[in-house]
Every structure is written in C-alpha cells, then in structure tokens.
Amino acid sequence: MRFSFLSPNNTEEAKPATSVFHYVIVCVSKFAASVAASVVVLMMLVVAYSVVNRYILNTPVTWTDELSGYLVVALVMLGAADALRRGDHISVDLITSRLAKRGKRLVEIWGYVVVLVFSSVLLISSKQTIDYSINFGIVSEGYLEVPMWIPQSFLILGGSLVFLVALVKLIRALKRET
C-alpha cells in the first residue's frame, strides 16, 4: 500500500485549458485558493492577538475562538476546489496501482462522479440550512452573535467550486483516450 500526494506526478497543471469554461474554472479556483491563503494569515493574526492579550496583557479576548472556527470553515471550503484541481489530495492506490490504463481511467471517472454527487448533496443541504437560518434569524451563540447564514455561505461557495472543478476534470477524463 502506497500513500502519496499526487502533485509531483500530476500533469494536469501543465495541460492547456481546452475551453473557456475550463479556463474560467481554473482562474476562479486559483483565486479562491489565494483567498484561502489570506485566511490562513488572518487566522494566525487573530490567534496571535488572542495569545498576546491572554498571556502577556492578562486581558483575555472572548471572541477569537469563535472567529477562528468560522475562518477554518472558510479556509477549507475555499481551498478544497483548488486541491482537487491540482490533485493535491491524499490517495491510497493499493488497488489502482495494479490496474491497467483503462481501469485507472474508469476509477478516475468514477471518482469524479462521486465528487459531483457529494458536492450536489452538500449544496442542497447547505441551501436548506442557510434558508432556515435566514427565515428564523439564527445568530451564533457566541460573543460575536454572527448571523449564521454568513459562515454557512462558505459551504455553498466551496461546494459550488468543488462541483465545477470535478465537472471540468470529469469532462477532460471522458475526452482523454484510453
């Protein structure tokens, strides 16, 4: 069994865009990843601010944990699509490494179909959750009292991006010759 990060062997990055749709999805995915990287920096600053206030100034800040949780959701949802696009996810190729080229292609296609189904379910349930939060005016129970539809909206954004990236990759996999 071999565990691997796929980016060193991934040739997807070197392939030119085959359509305007593909080009736009790649650009949006890269932009979302840049925003996710900025969220990491923002999280680091929020946590540092909290630590300095708590342990050096002896004045704990109560809202930083809640904000950090929302930023983690944003980070994951904004970065997931680009990780899928670049193949920077963890794979276990115990079985697929033994398959012929056609078998590997079928597994790849199946994987993208599964991602499309999963992201569709995520989008539907997220939409229902956001509608519920808006209709009932739900706010967080923490110190920030954030309307919950705001952090929940990252589920829609990230799920949509993952869906579109999986769709582009599925189309490319289907067009590729065996």
N, C-alpha and C positions, 0 to 999 in steps of 0.2 A: 504494500500500500504506500502510495506516494502522496504527500500533501504538497501543493505547490501554489505559489502566487503566479498568475498567468501573464502578468505584464511583460516579463522579459522575453517570452516566446510569442507574444501577441503581435500579429502583423496587421491587425485592424487599424492601428494608428497610422500606418504608412499608406493605406489604401486611399485613393482619392474619393471624394464624395460622388456618388453615382446619380444623385438628383438634387434638386433644390430642397426638397423635403429633408433629405438626409443631411445636407449642409446646414440647414436651419436647426435641426435637432442637435447636431454636433455642437454648433455655436451656443445654443441655449444650455446644453448640458455642461459645457465648459464654463459658461458664465455662472451657472448655479454652483459649480464646484469652487469657483473663485469666491462667491459669496459665502459658501460653507467654510472656506479657509479663513475668511474675515470673521466669521462667527467663532472660530476657534480662538482667534486673537482676543475677541471681545470677552469670551468666557474666561480666558486667562486673566484679563484685566479685572473682571468682576470678582473672581476668586481671590486675586491678589489684594484687591481693595478690602474684601471681607477679612482676609487674614491679617492685614495691617491694622484694621480697625479693632479686631477682636484681641489680638495678642500683643500689639505694640501700644495702641492708644486706649486699650481696655474699654472700648465702646462698641460692643457687637452690633452688627447690621443684620436685621432680621429678614430682609427681602432677597438677599443674594442667592440663597439656596433655591428659592422658587424660580427666580430668573434663570439660574443655571440649568434647571430642569427643562425649561422652555427652550433654551438655547441648544440643549442636547438634541431635542426633537427636531429643531430646525436644521442643525448640523447633519444629522443622519438622513433626513428626508431630502436635503439639498445635495448631498454628496452621493447618494445611492445610485442615481442615474448615470453619473459620470464613471463611477466604479464599474457598473455594468457595461457601459460603452467601451471602456478600456480593457475589460477583462481582469480587473484588479480585485477579484473576489477569490475566496479560497475554494479550491476544488479538491475532491477526492477522486482520483482517477484509477482506482483499483480495477474496475471493470472496463472503463472506456479506453484505457491504455492498451488493452488486449483486442480491441475491436479493429476491424478493417476500416478503411477510409469512409466507406459508405455508412457503416454502423456508427462511426463517430459523428458523421453529419446528421444522421437521424436522431441521435441523442442530443446533439446541439439544437436541432429544430424543436424537439420535444421540450427541452429546457426553456426555450424562448416562449413556447406556447404556455407552459406552466407559469412563467413570469407574467405573461399577459393576463391569464386567468386570475392569478393572485392580485395583481395590481388593479384589475377591474373590481374585484371584491373589496379591496382596500378603498377604492374610490367611492363605491356605492355606500359602504358603511360609514365612511368619513363624511360624505354628503349628508346622510341621515343624522349623524352626530352633530354636525355643525348646524343643521336646520333646527334640531332640538335645542341646542344651546342658544341660538338666536331667538327662537319662539318663546322660550321661558326665561330669557335674560340671565342665563347662568354665568356667574363670575367665579373666579378661583377663591378658595377658602383661605388662601394665604394673605400676607400683608399687602400684596400688590393689588388684589381684587381685579384682576385682568378679566375682561370678557373672554370666556373660554373659546369662542369661535376664532379668536386671533391665533393662539398657538395651534389649535386644531386645523387651521387652514394650511399649515405646512404639510399635513397629511395629503391634502388634495394636490398641492403643488408638487410634492415629491412623487406621489403615486402617478400623477399625470406624466411627469418626466420619465419615470421608470417605464411606464406603458409605452410611451413614444420611442424610447431607446430600444426596448425589446421588439417593438414592431419593425423598426428600421433594421435591426440585426436579424430578425426572422426573414424579412424580405431579402436581405443580402444572402442569407444562408440558403434560401429556396432558389435563388438565381444562380448560386455557385454550382459549378458542375462537379459531379462525383468523381 
